Amino acid sequence: MHHFAPERSLYVRLSARHTNPNYFCYDFFPEIYAFAKEKISKHDLCDTQANQKLPLADVIIHNHVLEHLPVDWRRVLRELNSRLMPGGLQAITVPTRRGRFDEDLSDLPPEERKRRFAQEDHMRIFGDEDVIGMMAAEGMKPFRISHYLSPDLASVFGVKNSYDLDAAGRAGGSTVFYRENI
């Protein structure tokens, strides 16, 4: 399993408290992960050669990563998909807002990036009007939480907003997109 920009909560579970020999974590700034006890390797997802050298994996996870990359996000998805074993799965999330996709890879001032993309280090933000189609064009499908939970259970588990978006055929920042390598 490859996990890029690992979240603490997922890291703790997936690493089995640092003992899972099949769980590999990566980030461009591995030093910021004090909780991982130096188990995060430096990796630049913008580097095609580095991506091609990744070992094949059964699972690749990255949440809210694509918006930070100053390269074509579609290329990165394709490169990671090429590192999946047959039957493997890539699962991702991306930030969204109302409207359409917006991107600017130029050298914008931080305050302009924050205004347009909600954070100073974002290069893009996905729009709820087109993210599902854009992801579909790359072979990614939305995981439909509304197919598995009732509205009441969604409330109990604290995912009611995600449930409502999904039930309406829309996507939000917590929508999981996935691709199975068949």
LINMOFEN-V258541 format. One record per backbone hydrogen bond with DSSP energy under -1.0 kcal/mol. NH is the residue of the N-H (numbers start at 0). CO is the residue of the C=O. If there is no record, write none. Layout:
# LINMOFEN-V258541
nh = {NH;NH}
co = {CO;CO}
This chain:
# LINMOFEN-V258541
nh = {1;2;3;4;10;11;12;13;14;16;18;19;22;23;25;26;31;32;35;36;38;40;42;46;50;51;52;53;56;59;60;61;63;67;75;76;77;78;79;80;81;82;83;84;86;87;88;89;90;91;92;96;101;103;107;112;113;114;115;116;117;121;122;124;125;127;128;129;130;133;134;135;136;137;138;139;140;142;144;146;147;148;153;154;155;156;157;158;162;163;164;165;166;167;168;169;174;176;177;178;180;181}
co = {58;23;60;25;6;7;8;9;10;11;14;14;19;0;2;40;28;29;32;33;35;24;26;43;46;47;48;50;82;88;1;90;92;64;71;72;73;74;75;76;77;79;80;56;180;84;57;178;59;176;61;125;124;122;105;108;109;110;111;112;113;118;66;101;94;96;98;126;126;129;130;131;132;134;135;134;177;175;142;143;144;144;149;150;151;152;154;153;158;159;160;161;162;163;165;164;171;91;140;89;87;179}
